[in-house]
């Protein structure tokens, strides 16, 4: 497992760097792209803390990225009827266009990465990663 985790760290760094290069022309970084994707994947507008939870990320880091995205007009804030201070993050039209452009760049890139890999191996790898993530999430929820 240690070797697997070390390789996952290396892979994560390479994916982020490659993603940064892929979408740099859109004014995005991998981190901004990930936040936009999380906003889109949510079934309704959410506060930053919920987005961070969904991403498995630090709330302060996500807040900084959301603030940057808002300054560029990619997301906006709306009042939260359940919490006065925790505004809801919503995607703007410009944000949707930018995300869609990133995904159009991503499709051929990821297809190229998948060349030579068996669908079954990809599915197995995804299953193992999901199981490990769920275990870690459960551990994080347990009181000390």
DRENLUMLO-501950 format. One record per residue (C-alpha): x, y, z. Coordinates in steps of 0.1 Angstrom, whole numbers, m for minus. Each point is the difference from the previous one (the first is absolute). Layout:
% residues N
[r [X; Y; Z]]
...
***
This chain:
% residues 144
[r [0; 0; 0]]
[r [29; 24; 7]]
[r [13; m4; m35]]
[r [m36; 6; m14]]
[r [m4; 32; 20]]
[r [34; 13; m10]]
[r [m9; m6; m37]]
[r [m34; 16; 6]]
[r [17; 31; 14]]
[r [23; 1; m31]]
[r [m29; m6; m23]]
[r [m21; 28; 17]]
[r [28; 24; m5]]
[r [4; m9; m37]]
[r [m37; 2; m6]]
[r [m2; 34; 16]]
[r [30; 13; m20]]
[r [m14; m14; m32]]
[r [m34; 14; 7]]
[r [15; 35; 7]]
[r [17; m1; m34]]
[r [m31; m13; m18]]
[r [m23; 28; 12]]
[r [25; 29; 5]]
[r [m14; 17; m31]]
[r [m34; 2; 16]]
[r [13; 18; 31]]
[r [m5; m30; 22]]
[r [21; m22; 22]]
[r [m7; m36; 9]]
[r [m12; 12; 34]]
[r [m24; 26; m15]]
[r [m12; m26; m25]]
[r [m7; m25; 28]]
[r [m20; 26; 20]]
[r [m20; 9; m31]]
[r [m7; m37; m5]]
[r [m11; m4; 36]]
[r [m24; 29; m3]]
[r [m15; m15; m32]]
[r [m2; m35; 15]]
[r [m20; 13; 30]]
[r [m37; m5; m3]]
[r [m6; 36; 13]]
[r [20; 30; 10]]
[r [22; m7; 30]]
[r [21; 20; 25]]
[r [37; m3; m2]]
[r [2; m23; 30]]
[r [m21; m25; m18]]
[r [19; 2; m32]]
[r [32; m5; 20]]
[r [m15; m31; 17]]
[r [m10; m14; m34]]
[r [35; 5; m13]]
[r [17; m13; 31]]
[r [18; 33; 2]]
[r [8; 27; 25]]
[r [m28; 26; 3]]
[r [24; 29; 1]]
[r [17; m11; m32]]
[r [m33; m5; m18]]
[r [m12; 35; 12]]
[r [31; 16; m14]]
[r [m6; m17; m34]]
[r [m37; 8; 0]]
[r [9; 37; 7]]
[r [24; 0; m29]]
[r [m27; m16; m23]]
[r [m25; 26; 12]]
[r [24; 28; m8]]
[r [3; m14; m36]]
[r [m38; m3; m3]]
[r [0; m38; m2]]
[r [m21; m5; 32]]
[r [m22; 23; 20]]
[r [m13; 1; 35]]
[r [m37; m2; 10]]
[r [m16; 4; 34]]
[r [m4; m32; 19]]
[r [m35; m2; 16]]
[r [13; m24; 26]]
[r [31; 19; 11]]
[r [5; 37; m3]]
[r [38; 0; m2]]
[r [6; m32; m21]]
[r [m9; 12; m35]]
[r [m9; m24; m27]]
[r [24; m4; m29]]
[r [m16; 0; m35]]
[r [14; m5; m34]]
[r [m3; 29; m25]]
[r [m4; m3; m37]]
[r [36; 9; m5]]
[r [9; m27; 25]]
[r [m20; m26; m18]]
[r [16; 10; m34]]
[r [35; m2; 15]]
[r [m6; m34; 16]]
[r [m15; m14; m32]]
[r [30; 13; m19]]
[r [23; m18; 25]]
[r [m19; m32; m4]]
[r [3; 2; m38]]
[r [38; 2; 4]]
[r [m1; m28; 26]]
[r [m18; m26; m21]]
[r [27; m6; m26]]
[r [27; 3; 26]]
[r [m15; m27; 23]]
[r [m8; m22; m30]]
[r [37; 1; m9]]
[r [9; m10; 36]]
[r [m24; m29; m2]]
[r [15; m14; m32]]
[r [14; m35; 7]]
[r [m18; m4; 33]]
[r [m27; m26; 4]]
[r [m34; 12; 11]]
[r [m1; m27; 26]]
[r [33; 12; 15]]
[r [m13; 35; 1]]
[r [m32; m11; 17]]
[r [20; m21; 26]]
[r [23; 29; 8]]
[r [m29; 23; 4]]
[r [m17; m25; 23]]
[r [31; m3; 22]]
[r [4; 38; 2]]
[r [m36; 5; 9]]
[r [2; m27; 28]]
[r [31; 17; 14]]
[r [m16; 35; m1]]
[r [m31; m13; 18]]
[r [21; m16; 27]]
[r [20; 33; 5]]
[r [m33; 20; 0]]
[r [m14; m23; 27]]
[r [32; 3; 21]]
[r [m2; 38; m3]]
[r [m36; 0; 14]]
[r [8; m22; 30]]
[r [6; 20; 32]]
[r [35; m3; 15]]
***
